[in-house]
Amino acid sequence: MPAERRTPERRLYVGPSLRRLRRDLGLTQADMAADLEVSASYVALLERNHRPLSAEMLLRLAKTYKMDMASLAADAGSNDAARLQAVLKDPMFADIDLPSLDAADVTTNFPGITEALLRLYTAYREEQLALADRGVGSDPGAAQSADVSDPVAESRRFLEARRNSFPSLDDAAERLAQAVAGHDGMTAYFKARHNLRVRRLPSEVMVGSTRRLDRHRREVLLSDDLDNASQSFQLALQLAYLELGDDIDGVTGDGAFATESGERLTRRALASYAAAAVLMPYTAFARAVETRRYDLEALGRQFGASFEQIAHRLTTLQKPGQERVPFFFIRVDEAGNVSKRLDGAGFPFARHGGGCPLWNVHQAFRTPREIVTQWLELPDGQRFFSIARTVTAGGGGFGKLRVERAIALGCTAEHAGRLIYTDHRPDPEVATPIGVTCRICHRTECTARSAPPIGRPILPDDIRRTTAPFGFSDT
């Protein structure tokens, strides 16, 4: 009888998982090498995926560090495979048939090439966003006058190119949240882990600060103007800076920043991301959003977070293999100035000039603290569902300055049915026609228009005046 055909043994690469394990244990490569009785260079090769992990070494790891072998082996390559599969969903690859099994084979057998492709795609996305920020493709004149070293634009490009999703921070924050849960609240954790006492002081004592770390007196000081959700967030933010600094720096290290301010803004954004992930750990939060059908107020009560904190966290749920509804997020003041913008849903935000006044985010100020919903239709026919509400910053007492802003959270029509808010507005056909911004919107009958579109000749009004502020040819 012919010999039984044997399936070739698949090589196991666990570089990122091994590096994460070593850092969690607080070990250097030399420390781990000594524990495992191998050379430090061999540990380095394993972490770089230049060597596969042998069965003998897997057993040695499990025995030395009292860990589950399956957890290390199962994680190996799965995250990169999911990331690669997500990248391959980009429309530019639509004509390429690459099943998920093939993607898994690529990440397992060619980890270096996988990492190179992922980095290259991220760099490509950043370049496309940079061109859009400079106005290339819509307003050539803007490309010459725009400041290419705008730190705010730099930070936004970094976040948008990665869809505001940082799985490594989610994982680190989830482990930190579990450690905090083992104590009687975050205040007790600060005392036990860092020998820091948490104190709440009047705003006049804080002298313009909402949070301050006083290393001399071993205290974390909070302004008592902050509400409970904001106090919890500031404590989580301080904890992120104390314990997740290396993880945050590891993420920012992947960026190519032209300005120091751009890098600092990005680091601040990532620290806030990590703080939210501590308060709303990915696994628990992702499960809750499906159970609650993305009801922001119900989620806020469950996690003790504000409406804005929940909305912000919803934009981050794109961890490969555990994705939820992709959202975009924008925050504006009453003058229309954008103070925060995140995009995970492919919404074409206005990068120069104001947004469309027909969008309900600008109308939310008429009904403070009330959720308003709206179906939106762009000139190309693409539809989105938008949820908007005002939020308040500052205050904390009578006579204290309050700043009112409006935030909008939205998703594409294909995902909208998963949101509880569409139960009362199920028909996407009843959509408000909006534009990205007046200068590139070619709707001829818009009475809310503030400027004519670029490149369209204005009609004379000697004989006829249109209802729209600017009449222009429709051809």
Summary of the structure (lengths in Angstrom):
residues: 475
radius of gyration: 25.5
end to end distance: 77.8
largest distance: 97.2
contacts: 1387
relative contact order: 0.07
helix: 47%
strand: 12%
